[in-house]
């Protein structure tokens, strides 16, 4: 066999070394037990599994004094209460005393029948208890001395419960004296019970301990299964750890290998080496569980060597190597593992689980220790505290390892499922490749590449035809209102009806795309093509069909369909160009059917380019403000300046506001322009006042998009605060049409702006569709009458009456009235009949930059 196979073989059998060590140490201890030099021929009864059950009994409080039993009997001091102190039965401990202590308990039997009782003391750490019963007549009866001839420090196995069966005479009381002799803390966990209660209590404790044994045994079997499955060193050391804990506690509880070891010294020969062996197992498990390397791994291995030597030497009763040495060494190993686990908590998640298990173990050990010194009650739980802690830690680690196995298996299964799913998906994609490449996912109709190929073939064949792009303007709105699934279902129904209409009306002119009369660019844009060399097309009939309401189930609405047309070959030499230009034509909002116009495409391209260039223009000064004065007609003084945005583009020259502002508002870019205009206007306000020679206001136009923002008033106030300008020096102008687009929303924001101190002006009054009641509900300060009212105003009586009505309306609303568009002296002279009005227009001044104002 070569080198590589020998290495593999060595790794394969290495996982069984922990269990081999467990059986080797166990067999070694068994051999010592069978050797006369180390065994014992003195049988000692095994400890029964009984617990401290406090029962109601007719007894006085327990008192004690620090004196021996002989001294108390000699002085007959049990008769009075002098020098006797009450015992706190909560903990039943006196701590460490210099000498013996005697406890006094008085029991009475008020019945006419003798009463059989069991006097019980459960303190496995006590050395000896001497007891005396003193009858009511003064007769003294000594009870058996119970305990061990060896002090607690030299015992590994706890003493069984101390029990004295007594019979109380009828209608009498009896005094009992107990002398506790102990090298450690003095305890007196005394209780009284009837004999029939003992079996019930023992059965209860056996039941819950059997449950724990079952859990621990399951953990052992589970660990063995992990070991056989994973062949992991962590699982091997964990199996060894669980086995040592289980076997140790079985022996302590009297359920050990009683057929082989009926004597306590024999049990000690097993228990003593199992303690350091459990520490070795914990070190080995931690080393592999945490994946330790380098110096830490060497430290753990080095710490295991003396523990193994202790497991071998401790049963030999060598001087200096006993139970205390093994306990100290094992505790040091536990502390080492805990410290390493804490240091690795952040970088290694497994360290958290190990730290939790060690904390469980230390809590169990602390519980047993506190019970031993009397700081905790003595009962079955505290007596088995160390076992419960060790078992809990072992089971917890088993569950963690099992969870890791389950998670690893789940990941592998998920990976396998993903691989299988990817194979099925690849197969389906390969099968449906042609369909997916040729059709739209939602409408299942030919997509743009297929349509372009069909149109290109028509162009090459010399046919004349028209491409129509159907744009459903309200599709996004309907999708948001009904949800995408419902909107897609309704879209498919609508397109199916439109296709049936086309097939019925234009069977000879309709161009088919892979057998379909309609193709899809996206959910809102769809393409048709009609040949024009076979006769004229009744576009009015198509327009009427598109403008009719759509009804399906309980829905009835309009898609607001727009059809853009591009003719071949006039408007394009390829299918791609024709579809794109038909799309440009469909963007027109004034008609249902619109034919492509190259000028409209240029304007739309310019709009898109300008929006992309908007931020740079605001930063570099390409966009600036021009100011036009507002004049009081009474004295021709300037009362305010309106800030108007002007854009001087380096490539396109002067850009009119109507060339880009509506589109900026449409795409949502206007809000940044508004904030920029407010900031620039308040910066220029001091110079405007300087030119006017008096305090004036500055007016800035805002849009419906601004009113839709819930924090617009806060943003505007923050700008004014930075420059120390009060809001009542700023007039915000909003058009009548923008206000009525969402009247409730506009009303709320205008109220917030008005409360903040801003002045509000309604611009272009008379061009919108506001009602008088709605107008009266807005927080307004100024009404600006549109220039359209001034056409032929000096000579047209009807227009004069209309203008007079508008002025009366403004005065009724207590608003300042500004007449826009005053350009001639004749109009200015005619307006003098209304001296309370204000005017604005070229007659008094054109909009000019601040530098030349």
VOGU-3710 file (C-alpha; in Angstrom, 3 decimals, decimal comma):
1> xxxxxxxxxx> 0,000/0,000/0,000  1,387/3,406/-1,016  1,870/6,510/1,069  -1,409/8,204/0,155  -3,613/5,172/1,029  -1,834/4,801/4,404  -2,578/8,492/5,159  -6,221/8,040/4,261  -6,447/4,912/6,400  -4,855/6,720/9,348
11> xxxxxxxxxx> -7,390/9,573/9,122  -10,245/7,103/8,746  -9,552/5,290/12,043  -8,397/8,357/13,954  -11,990/9,345/14,766  -12,343/6,268/16,997  -9,482/7,296/19,317  -11,725/9,205/21,806  -14,015/6,214/22,326  -10,996/3,912/22,513
21> xxxxxxxxxx> -9,600/6,150/25,264  -12,932/6,013/27,126  -13,058/2,206/27,062  -9,353/1,950/27,925  -9,710/4,114/31,032  -12,912/2,258/32,006  -11,272/-1,130/31,592  -8,227/0,056/33,482  -10,409/1,158/36,425  -12,312/-2,121/36,326
31> xxxxxxxxxx> -9,038/-4,017/36,539  -7,973/-1,980/39,563  -11,299/-2,705/41,235  -10,791/-6,418/40,814  -7,264/-6,167/42,275  -7,271/-6,876/46,072  -4,725/-4,146/46,709  -7,123/-1,481/45,412  -10,533/-3,141/45,849  -12,652/-3,424/49,000
41> xxxxxxxxxx> -14,502/-6,279/50,599  -16,656/-4,107/52,848  -20,022/-3,708/51,173  -21,657/-0,352/51,537  -25,316/0,040/50,603  -25,956/2,141/47,528  -27,525/5,544/47,927  -31,265/5,545/47,328  -32,694/8,211/45,064  -34,788/10,154/47,574
51> xxxxxxxxxx> -35,417/13,854/47,921  -36,237/16,345/50,588  -40,018/16,759/50,679  -41,128/19,253/53,290  -44,419/18,140/54,824  -46,739/19,674/57,350  -46,152/18,329/60,841  -46,915/19,397/64,387  -43,475/20,657/65,348  -41,995/23,718/66,982
61> xxxxxxxxxx> -39,370/25,896/65,361  -35,859/24,495/65,122  -33,274/25,962/67,479  -29,549/25,357/67,824  -26,545/26,063/70,006  -22,832/25,567/69,400  -22,232/22,764/71,885  -21,812/19,010/71,717  -24,676/16,637/72,397  -22,979/15,255/75,478
71> xxxxxxxxxx> -22,617/18,754/76,898  -26,319/19,510/76,331  -27,385/16,241/77,994  -25,045/16,835/80,890  -26,349/20,370/81,535  -29,969/19,432/80,716  -30,066/22,711/78,840  -32,668/21,476/76,398  -35,378/22,326/78,958  -35,230/26,132/78,556
81> xxxxxxxxxx> -34,494/28,434/75,598  -31,449/30,152/76,999  -28,478/29,976/74,639  -30,701/28,445/71,936  -31,025/30,392/68,695  -33,748/29,925/66,060  -32,631/28,381/62,739  -33,489/30,013/59,432  -35,095/27,053/57,652  -34,901/28,832/54,284
91> xxxxxxxxxx> -31,266/27,815/53,849  -30,723/25,595/56,939  -27,020/26,444/57,011  -24,766/27,922/59,687  -21,584/28,148/57,649  -18,205/27,055/58,970  -18,121/26,505/62,771  -15,171/25,805/65,031  -16,927/22,941/66,825  -20,005/20,738/66,793
101> xxxxxxxxxx> -23,542/22,156/66,842  -26,639/20,649/68,463  -30,122/21,236/67,054  -33,367/20,910/69,044  -36,701/19,887/67,563  -39,928/19,308/69,543  -42,635/17,117/68,035  -46,104/16,650/69,500  -48,757/14,015/68,902  -52,189/15,374/69,901
111> xxxxxxxxxx> -54,037/12,223/68,764  -54,948/9,261/70,974  -53,044/6,888/68,726  -49,294/6,403/68,330  -47,852/8,322/65,384  -45,152/6,761/63,164  -42,841/9,308/61,563  -39,586/9,497/59,614  -37,062/12,105/60,739  -35,040/13,014/57,649
121> xxxxxxxxxx> -31,854/14,967/56,973  -30,635/15,230/53,414  -27,131/16,645/53,513  -24,827/14,436/51,469  -21,840/16,546/52,487  -22,244/16,005/56,254  -19,868/13,674/58,096  -21,905/12,323/61,048  -25,153/13,065/62,906  -25,794/11,819/66,454
131> xxxxxxxxxx> -29,411/11,921/67,702  -31,271/11,575/71,032  -35,030/11,367/71,738  -36,177/12,744/75,136  -39,677/11,713/76,148  -42,104/13,836/78,105  -41,207/11,818/81,228  -37,548/12,789/80,859  -36,479/9,365/79,621  -33,572/9,631/77,160
141> xxxxxxxxxx> -33,267/7,262/74,207  -30,244/7,435/71,910  -30,958/6,986/68,239  -28,521/5,350/65,753  -25,514/7,417/64,692  -25,749/7,970/60,944  -23,107/9,199/58,513  -19,690/8,151/57,302  -16,426/7,468/59,049  -14,590/9,374/56,317
151> xxxxxxxxxx> -14,803/13,172/56,118  -16,555/14,711/53,100  -13,276/15,894/51,567  -12,220/12,246/51,164  -15,504/11,025/49,720  -16,415/11,080/46,032  -19,934/9,669/46,432  -22,554/11,598/48,347  -24,137/10,077/51,441  -27,673/8,798/51,170
161> xxxxxxxxxx> -30,411/10,629/53,032  -30,236/10,162/56,813  -33,533/8,736/58,112  -34,607/7,837/61,707  -37,938/5,999/62,042  -39,634/7,003/65,330  -42,990/6,481/67,029  -44,548/9,316/69,048  -46,699/8,145/71,991  -50,344/9,291/72,054
171> xxxxxxxxxx> -51,082/12,778/73,397  -47,467/13,615/74,098  -44,570/15,633/72,914  -41,006/14,506/72,374  -37,798/16,530/72,198  -35,154/15,464/69,681  -31,533/16,588/69,844  -29,213/16,250/66,844  -25,468/16,815/66,984  -23,977/17,619/63,544
181> xxxxxxxxxx> -20,275/16,860/63,123  -18,783/18,092/59,870  -15,384/19,179/58,616  -17,079/21,572/56,193  -20,054/23,907/56,546  -22,688/22,926/59,124  -26,131/22,205/57,662  -29,380/20,983/59,139  -31,960/20,446/56,364  -34,453/18,688/58,629
191> xxxxxxxxxx> -37,876/17,408/57,595  -40,593/15,126/58,915  -42,741/12,807/56,841  -44,919/9,807/57,164  -43,465/6,447/56,081  -45,941/6,052/53,214  -44,729/9,321/51,695  -41,149/8,093/51,239  -41,903/5,742/48,363  -43,933/8,415/46,551
201> xxxxxxxxxx> -41,132/10,958/46,857  -38,490/8,493/45,756  -40,623/7,505/42,790  -41,032/11,152/41,768  -37,290/11,783/41,870  -36,578/8,561/40,018  -39,093/9,602/37,358  -37,578/13,019/36,610  -34,048/11,687/36,791  -35,020/8,866/34,453
211> xxxxxxxxxx> -36,313/11,511/32,049  -32,954/13,271/32,159  -31,165/9,978/31,681  -33,361/9,307/28,664  -32,486/12,668/27,127  -28,786/12,118/27,806  -28,949/8,595/26,410  -30,678/9,918/23,293  -27,905/12,500/22,973  -25,331/9,688/23,225
221> xxxxxxxxxx> -27,061/7,637/20,516  -27,441/10,741/18,353  -23,746/11,563/18,746  -22,834/8,009/17,777  -25,008/8,385/14,693  -23,244/11,632/13,843  -19,904/9,946/14,337  -20,815/7,075/12,033  -22,240/9,481/9,441  -19,743/12,336/9,456
231> xxxxxxxxxx> -16,592/10,603/10,767  -15,847/13,907/12,492  -13,398/14,343/15,354  -15,761/16,889/16,953  -18,533/14,272/16,996  -16,095/11,667/18,384  -14,990/13,837/21,322  -18,586/14,908/21,989  -19,628/11,247/22,148  -16,827/10,596/24,646
241> xxxxxxxxxx> -17,924/13,600/26,743  -21,568/12,504/26,889  -20,545/8,923/27,773  -18,351/10,040/30,700  -21,077/12,316/32,097  -23,743/9,631/31,757  -21,659/6,852/33,342  -20,422/9,067/36,181  -23,886/10,162/37,259  -25,288/6,661/36,943
251> xxxxxxxxxx> -22,695/5,450/39,436  -23,272/8,407/41,755  -27,035/7,762/41,782  -26,536/4,065/42,500  -27,551/3,012/39,021  -24,018/2,229/37,878  -22,539/-1,131/37,084  -23,760/-2,543/40,374  -23,332/-6,095/39,154  -19,613/-5,508/38,708
261> xxxxxxxxxx> -19,049/-2,854/41,390  -21,211/-3,455/44,450  -18,810/-1,484/46,681  -18,295/2,297/46,919  -14,472/2,082/46,687  -14,921/0,338/43,371  -17,169/3,126/42,199  -14,569/5,653/43,261  -12,035/3,844/41,108  -14,281/4,647/38,140
271> xxxxxxxxxx> -15,418/8,137/39,111  -11,965/9,500/39,802  -10,547/8,940/36,302  -13,814/9,911/34,585  -13,590/13,520/35,766  -10,269/14,336/34,032  -11,340/12,204/31,064  -14,447/14,398/30,621  -12,160/17,458/30,650  -9,973/15,826/27,978
281> xxxxxxxxxx> -13,077/15,164/25,883  -14,204/18,785/26,266  -10,773/20,042/25,172  -10,774/17,750/22,137  -14,312/18,722/21,149  -13,621/22,435/21,532  -10,447/22,198/19,469  -12,261/20,697/16,491  -15,610/22,465/16,990  -13,968/25,899/16,932
291> xxxxxxxxxx> -11,461/24,929/14,268  -8,512/26,084/16,400  -5,079/26,243/14,819  -1,618/27,390/15,729  -0,649/28,064/19,345  -4,169/27,658/20,697  -4,432/24,169/19,233  -1,035/23,237/20,706  -2,130/24,610/24,106  -5,244/22,420/24,103
301> xxxxxxxxxx> -3,232/19,353/23,170  -0,648/20,089/25,839  -3,391/20,556/28,466  -4,836/17,130/27,589  -1,613/15,271/28,427  -1,571/15,883/32,234  -5,304/15,208/32,400  -4,830/11,790/30,802  -1,998/11,081/33,252  -4,284/12,060/36,157
311> xxxxxxxxxx> -6,968/9,698/34,863  -4,413/6,883/34,916  -2,708/7,698/38,230  -5,602/8,901/40,393  -7,096/5,430/41,107  -3,679/4,258/42,400  -4,030/6,463/45,537  -0,609/8,019/45,039  0,215/10,721/47,564  -0,538/14,178/46,114
321> xxxxxxxxxx> -2,726/12,778/43,332  -6,271/12,452/44,538  -9,749/13,768/44,003  -8,776/17,361/44,825  -6,030/17,301/42,206  -8,341/15,945/39,523  -11,050/18,483/40,349  -8,621/21,413/40,239  -7,058/20,248/36,968  -10,449/19,638/35,358
331> xxxxxxxxxx> -11,747/23,037/36,498  -8,649/24,703/35,036  -9,323/22,961/31,725  -12,923/24,208/31,761  -11,768/27,759/32,433  -9,264/27,516/29,587  -11,992/26,462/27,162  -14,319/29,212/28,393  -11,652/31,903/27,980  -10,802/30,749/24,458
341> xxxxxxxxxx> -14,507/30,611/23,545  -15,065/34,162/24,806  -12,030/35,436/22,874  -13,375/33,873/19,662  -17,034/34,926/20,040  -16,884/37,776/17,509  -14,934/35,998/14,808  -16,392/32,514/15,266  -20,158/32,005/15,737  -19,569/28,494/17,076
351> xxxxxxxxxx> -17,763/29,991/20,071  -21,047/31,477/21,259  -22,641/28,054/21,541  -19,631/26,642/23,349  -19,599/29,555/25,799  -23,297/29,036/26,537  -22,686/25,325/27,236  -19,817/26,118/29,601  -21,936/28,689/31,416  -24,563/25,959/31,940
361> xxxxxxxxxx> -21,867/23,699/33,344  -20,544/26,353/35,733  -24,061/27,246/36,896  -24,648/23,595/37,792  -21,331/23,398/39,653  -22,064/26,662/41,504  -25,506/25,361/42,499  -24,010/22,186/43,991  -21,318/24,218/45,788  -23,800/26,715/47,265
371> xxxxxxxxxx> -25,988/23,808/48,418  -22,961/22,227/50,069  -22,090/25,325/52,146  -25,730/25,968/53,044  -26,436/29,012/50,925  -29,108/27,171/48,908  -31,826/24,734/50,025  -30,941/21,063/50,013  -33,211/19,191/47,640  -33,002/16,834/44,701
381> xxxxxxxxxx> -32,396/19,633/42,222  -29,575/21,352/44,116  -28,033/18,019/45,048  -27,847/17,051/41,371  -26,922/20,576/40,256  -23,579/19,645/38,751  -25,069/16,685/36,916  -27,949/18,782/35,567  -25,526/21,485/34,409  -23,161/18,995/32,788
391> xxxxxxxxxx> -26,011/17,093/31,158  -27,608/20,323/29,908  -24,299/21,445/28,430  -23,728/18,101/26,724  -27,258/17,957/25,325  -27,005/21,590/24,195  -23,767/20,913/22,336  -25,346/17,811/20,797  -28,271/19,896/19,581  -25,879/22,486/18,167
401> xxxxxxxxxx> -23,921/19,857/16,286  -27,175/18,301/15,111  -28,447/21,701/13,991  -25,251/22,242/12,036  -25,742/18,846/10,408  -29,359/19,672/9,541  -28,337/23,061/8,159  -25,564/21,487/6,100  -27,970/18,876/4,807  -30,529/21,563/4,016
411> xxxxxxxxxx> -27,909/23,567/2,126  -26,897/20,498/0,178  -30,524/19,666/-0,591  -31,154/23,266/-1,652  -28,078/23,158/-3,851  -29,264/19,898/-5,383  -32,724/21,355/-5,917  -31,242/24,466/-7,465  -29,159/22,380/-9,834  -32,222/20,359/-10,829
421> xxxxxxxxxx> -34,284/23,526/-11,191  -31,587/25,142/-13,309  -31,539/22,088/-15,557  -35,327/22,202/-15,947  -35,182/25,936/-16,573  -32,422/25,527/-19,160  -34,449/22,861/-20,918  -37,556/25,046/-20,902  -35,607/28,038/-22,132  -34,121/26,023/-24,931
431> xxxxxxxxxx> -37,567/24,754/-25,901  -39,205/28,187/-25,712  -36,281/30,193/-27,041  -37,890/31,060/-30,353  -41,154/32,053/-28,706  -39,498/34,149/-26,010  -37,292/35,896/-28,540  -40,199/36,635/-30,858  -43,011/37,731/-28,500  -43,697/40,090/-25,634
441> xxxxxxxxxx> -43,989/38,499/-22,219  -47,292/40,099/-21,235  -49,255/40,498/-24,447  -47,748/37,365/-26,082  -47,611/39,273/-29,369  -44,596/39,832/-31,652  -41,954/42,098/-30,160  -40,029/44,927/-31,799  -37,287/42,898/-33,555  -39,904/40,749/-35,274
451> xxxxxxxxxx> -41,875/43,826/-36,367  -38,762/45,575/-37,661  -37,830/42,527/-39,743  -41,324/42,380/-41,278  -41,317/46,114/-42,048  -37,837/45,927/-43,555  -39,034/43,198/-45,928  -41,942/45,400/-47,004  -39,592/48,332/-47,671  -37,277/46,117/-49,721
461> xxxxxxxxxx> -40,207/44,878/-51,786  -41,162/48,485/-52,630  -44,595/48,512/-50,977  -46,096/51,701/-49,589  -47,528/51,425/-46,096  -48,096/53,375/-42,910  -46,890/52,387/-39,436  -49,102/53,309/-36,505  -47,875/53,319/-32,907  -50,757/53,044/-30,457
471> xxxxxxxxxx> -49,819/54,715/-27,150  -52,107/54,038/-24,191  -51,560/57,222/-22,210  -53,442/56,061/-19,130  -51,908/52,594/-18,833  -49,581/53,596/-15,973  -52,436/55,264/-14,111  -54,686/52,217/-14,549  -51,890/49,897/-13,433  -51,375/51,901/-10,248
481> xxxxxxxxxx> -55,104/51,953/-9,530  -55,949/48,305/-10,277  -52,624/46,521/-9,825  -50,361/45,188/-12,520  -52,073/41,809/-12,885  -55,533/43,261/-13,429  -54,147/45,943/-15,738  -52,341/43,315/-17,828  -55,508/41,214/-18,113  -57,526/44,231/-19,244
491> xxxxxxxxxx> -54,754/45,197/-21,689  -54,879/41,782/-23,350  -58,666/42,067/-23,693  -58,402/45,553/-25,211  -55,722/44,556/-27,713  -57,677/41,452/-28,722  -60,727/43,620/-29,483  -58,630/46,113/-31,447  -57,107/43,285/-33,472  -60,557/41,902/-34,286
501> xxxxxxxxxx> -61,641/45,374/-35,382  -58,622/45,758/-37,691  -59,050/42,300/-39,157  -62,715/42,972/-39,832  -62,271/46,454/-41,349  -58,946/46,091/-43,193  -58,502/42,449/-44,193  -56,582/43,326/-47,375  -54,503/46,227/-46,080  -53,466/44,859/-42,668
511> xxxxxxxxxx> -49,813/43,822/-42,356  -49,372/40,713/-40,196  -46,400/40,109/-37,893  -45,968/36,312/-37,720  -49,743/36,016/-38,163  -50,616/38,767/-35,676  -52,213/42,060/-36,730  -50,482/43,907/-33,866  -47,096/43,874/-32,188  -45,917/45,152/-28,810
521> xxxxxxxxxx> -43,043/47,483/-27,976  -43,951/47,634/-24,290  -47,155/47,502/-22,276  -48,145/51,071/-23,193  -46,980/51,093/-26,844  -48,160/48,805/-29,623  -47,617/48,817/-33,401  -49,867/48,222/-36,398  -49,079/48,549/-40,121  -51,485/49,148/-43,010
531> xxxxxxxxxx> -50,638/49,046/-46,722  -51,561/52,269/-48,526  -51,235/50,996/-52,106  -54,558/49,115/-51,861  -56,806/52,113/-51,289  -57,384/54,865/-48,760  -57,696/54,280/-45,029  -60,715/55,664/-43,113  -58,808/57,277/-40,260  -61,971/58,871/-38,837
541> xxxxxxxxxx> -63,481/55,442/-38,265  -60,318/54,324/-36,450  -60,353/57,519/-34,384  -63,942/56,936/-33,325  -63,127/53,365/-32,267  -60,131/54,531/-30,216  -62,096/57,322/-28,523  -64,952/55,118/-27,363  -65,043/53,957/-23,741  -63,640/50,533/-22,852
551> xxxxxxxxxx> -65,927/48,255/-20,827  -65,069/44,873/-19,313  -66,878/43,243/-16,393  -67,480/46,022/-13,872  -64,849/48,345/-15,375  -65,635/51,206/-17,746  -62,944/53,755/-18,603  -60,924/55,269/-21,421  -57,364/54,217/-22,195  -56,796/57,708/-23,687
561> xxxxxxxxxx> -55,327/56,113/-26,803  -53,041/58,114/-29,099  -52,121/56,820/-32,556  -48,989/58,201/-34,211  -48,498/57,597/-37,935  -45,323/57,380/-39,999  -45,492/56,704/-43,754  -43,022/54,649/-45,723  -40,854/55,564/-47,459  -41,399/59,297/-46,761
571> xxxxxxxxxx> -40,702/59,164/-43,033  -38,092/56,458/-42,827  -36,033/53,938/-44,699  -36,139/51,162/-42,098  -38,625/49,553/-39,777  -36,786/50,881/-36,742  -37,011/54,487/-37,990  -40,689/54,187/-38,853  -41,589/52,792/-35,408  -39,548/55,478/-33,613
581> xxxxxxxxxx> -41,054/58,308/-35,649  -44,556/56,980/-35,218  -43,780/57,018/-31,513  -42,815/60,705/-31,703  -46,098/61,427/-33,452  -48,079/59,599/-30,733  -46,739/61,994/-28,090  -49,042/64,728/-29,317  -51,803/65,279/-26,768  -54,157/67,528/-28,749
591> xxxxxxxxxx> -55,431/64,899/-31,209  -56,151/61,182/-31,131  -54,387/60,496/-34,442  -51,325/62,500/-35,427  -49,001/62,196/-38,413  -45,260/62,416/-37,872  -43,791/65,913/-38,336  -39,978/66,229/-38,451  -40,205/69,584/-36,687  -42,007/68,063/-33,714
601> xxxxxxxxxx> -39,269/65,460/-33,440  -36,644/68,161/-33,404  -38,529/69,991/-30,664  -38,895/66,858/-28,586  -35,233/65,989/-29,021  -34,347/69,524/-28,014  -36,547/69,266/-24,934  -34,881/66,029/-23,871  -31,438/67,481/-24,429  -32,267/70,634/-22,495
611> xxxxxxxxxx> -33,551/68,653/-19,520  -30,318/66,675/-19,470  -28,383/69,951/-19,593  -30,546/71,687/-16,965  -28,351/71,069/-13,916  -25,227/72,300/-15,679  -27,030/75,449/-16,821  -28,139/76,227/-13,257  -24,588/75,776/-11,957  -22,758/77,708/-14,672
621> xxxxxxxxxx> -25,115/80,664/-15,096  -26,632/79,646/-18,406  -29,993/80,141/-16,706  -30,502/83,542/-15,048  -33,297/85,737/-13,756  -34,713/88,763/-15,520  -36,806/91,211/-13,467  -39,908/93,095/-14,666  -41,385/95,829/-12,425  -44,931/96,011/-11,125
631> xxxxxxxxxx> -46,196/99,625/-11,126  -48,842/101,315/-8,965  -51,130/103,190/-11,437  -51,877/105,949/-8,936  -48,325/107,296/-8,657  -46,279/105,170/-11,102  -44,001/103,912/-8,335  -42,435/100,417/-8,381  -44,003/98,163/-5,762  -42,478/94,812/-6,772
641> xxxxxxxxxx> -40,377/92,928/-9,315  -41,349/89,630/-10,922  -38,431/87,226/-11,422  -38,647/85,574/-14,826  -36,351/82,705/-15,861  -34,274/83,118/-19,018  -31,971/80,508/-20,586  -29,184/81,526/-22,943  -27,788/78,215/-24,222  -24,243/78,211/-25,696
651> xxxxxxxxxx> -25,365/76,016/-28,632  -29,018/76,898/-29,180  -28,995/80,531/-28,138  -31,936/82,043/-26,279  -34,383/79,289/-25,281  -37,983/80,380/-24,805  -39,553/79,287/-21,476  -42,339/77,446/-23,295  -39,717/75,298/-25,037  -38,566/73,616/-21,847
661> xxxxxxxxxx> -40,523/74,608/-18,716  -43,678/72,542/-19,536  -41,530/69,511/-20,293  -39,471/70,038/-17,117  -42,714/70,103/-15,165  -43,884/66,978/-16,945  -40,772/64,956/-16,068  -40,558/66,321/-12,512  -37,445/68,481/-12,936  -39,168/71,817/-12,291
671> xxxxxxxxxx> -38,962/71,723/-8,480  -35,202/72,182/-8,432  -35,591/75,143/-10,801  -38,167/76,712/-8,457  -35,899/76,431/-5,413  -33,014/77,862/-7,431  -35,191/80,818/-8,540  -36,317/81,549/-4,958  -32,745/81,486/-3,689  -31,431/83,706/-6,492
681> xxxxxxxxxx> -34,337/86,157/-6,085  -33,820/86,612/-2,333  -30,098/87,081/-2,989  -30,933/89,888/-5,448  -33,630/91,490/-3,269  -31,315/94,033/-1,533  -30,043/95,318/-4,907  -33,622/95,471/-6,244  -34,618/97,631/-3,287  -31,570/99,776/-3,875
691> xxxxxxxxxx> -32,583/100,356/-7,523  -36,216/101,074/-6,543  -35,143/103,421/-3,772  -37,598/101,862/-1,338  -38,609/98,442/0,067  -40,168/96,217/-2,600  -41,310/92,641/-2,962  -39,929/90,059/-5,346  -42,277/87,636/-7,086  -41,312/84,091/-8,110
701> xxxxxxxxxx> -43,399/81,691/-10,184  -44,084/78,239/-8,740  -45,710/75,188/-10,340  -48,284/72,564/-9,478  -45,412/70,134/-8,881  -44,160/72,372/-6,083  -47,574/72,456/-4,429  -47,670/68,648/-4,518  -44,596/68,401/-2,263  -45,586/68,236/1,412
711> xxxxxxxxxx> -42,393/69,989/2,572  -42,283/72,795/-0,003  -43,155/75,488/2,576  -40,318/74,289/4,833  -37,825/74,291/1,949  -38,797/77,832/0,944  -38,581/79,082/4,537  -35,148/77,504/4,963  -33,858/79,379/1,893  -35,153/82,723/3,172
721> xxxxxxxxxx> -33,682/82,054/6,636  -30,200/81,570/5,179  -30,289/85,093/3,686  -32,192/86,858/6,476  -35,234/87,676/4,297  -38,716/87,639/5,801  -41,421/85,720/3,880  -43,700/88,792/3,547  -41,143/90,249/1,106  -41,629/87,317/-1,299
731> xxxxxxxxxx> -44,640/86,836/-3,567  -45,233/83,303/-4,915  -47,206/83,289/-8,185  -49,177/80,235/-9,306  -51,327/79,999/-12,432  -55,048/79,442/-12,227  -54,748/76,235/-14,254  -52,067/74,789/-11,946  -54,148/75,567/-8,858  -57,248/73,835/-10,176
741> xxxxxxxxxx> -55,335/70,716/-11,278  -55,662/69,424/-7,703  -57,641/72,054/-5,826  -57,605/70,374/-2,383  -53,878/69,734/-2,472  -53,166/73,265/-3,694  -55,416/74,776/-1,014  -53,575/72,969/1,787  -50,105/74,004/0,597  -51,146/77,627/-0,087
751> xxxxxxxxxx> -52,524/77,831/3,455  -49,187/76,573/4,832  -47,279/79,133/2,747  -49,647/81,918/3,785  -49,312/81,038/7,472  -45,531/81,100/7,033  -45,829/84,720/5,818  -45,474/84,341/2,056  -47,675/86,449/-0,238  -49,669/84,420/-2,764
761> xxxxxxxxxx> -50,676/85,650/-6,248  -53,040/83,965/-8,715  -51,445/84,403/-12,156  -53,142/84,475/-15,591  -56,591/84,896/-14,080  -59,302/84,419/-16,677  -57,557/81,729/-18,712  -58,475/78,780/-16,493  -61,657/77,175/-15,300  -61,837/78,005/-11,591
771> xxxxxxxxxx> -65,209/78,641/-9,996  -65,851/81,676/-7,851  -66,463/79,512/-4,764  -63,166/77,688/-5,261  -61,361/80,975/-5,836  -62,717/82,401/-2,587  -61,448/79,380/-0,610  -57,773/79,945/-1,470  -55,392/82,000/0,669  -54,584/84,745/-1,884
781> xxxxxxxxxx> -53,121/88,230/-1,657  -52,966/89,275/-5,312  -54,982/88,672/-8,487  -53,200/89,062/-11,845  -55,601/89,672/-14,753  -54,388/88,012/-17,939  -53,278/90,113/-20,919  -56,126/88,643/-23,006  -58,570/90,985/-21,240  -56,756/94,032/-22,705
791> xxxxxxxxxx> -57,297/93,244/-26,373  -59,068/96,360/-27,865  -59,965/97,415/-24,330  -60,004/101,214/-25,078  -62,704/100,806/-27,755  -64,509/97,523/-27,073  -67,413/98,123/-24,677  -68,066/94,442/-24,068  -64,449/93,819/-23,041  -64,606/96,887/-20,839
801> xxxxxxxxxx> -67,611/95,446/-18,979  -65,871/92,070/-18,620  -62,748/93,771/-17,300  -64,837/95,821/-14,854  -66,450/92,616/-13,574  -63,041/91,026/-13,008  -61,895/94,110/-11,085  -65,019/94,047/-8,922  -64,384/90,347/-8,198  -60,853/91,072/-7,031
811> xxxxxxxxxx> -62,006/93,950/-4,872  -64,756/91,782/-3,390  -62,095/89,245/-2,397  -59,969/92,082/-0,945  -57,074/91,295/-3,287  -54,530/93,564/-4,858  -55,156/93,560/-8,626  -52,333/93,578/-11,165  -53,076/93,933/-14,870  -50,592/92,024/-17,037
821> xxxxxxxxxx> -49,490/92,723/-20,587  -49,776/96,538/-20,662  -47,747/97,441/-23,759  -49,186/100,702/-25,147  -49,837/104,191/-23,826  -53,495/103,953/-24,902  -54,102/100,971/-22,658  -52,135/102,566/-19,805  -54,184/105,793/-20,126  -57,477/103,874/-20,168
831> xxxxxxxxxx> -56,469/101,995/-16,981  -56,128/105,357/-15,156  -59,852/105,203/-14,502  -58,925/102,453/-11,975  -56,264/104,212/-9,888  -56,231/101,456/-7,281  -54,878/98,905/-9,737  -51,298/97,929/-10,459  -49,845/97,246/-13,876  -47,094/95,201/-15,443
841> xxxxxxxxxx> -45,918/95,134/-19,040  -43,527/96,376/-21,689  -44,999/99,893/-21,375  -43,191/100,336/-18,050  -40,264/98,012/-18,668  -39,163/94,782/-20,258  -37,710/91,927/-18,191  -34,012/92,701/-17,777  -31,119/91,123/-15,880  -30,266/92,798/-12,599
851> xxx> -27,041/94,182/-14,017  -28,805/96,350/-16,625  -32,150/96,904/-14,864
//
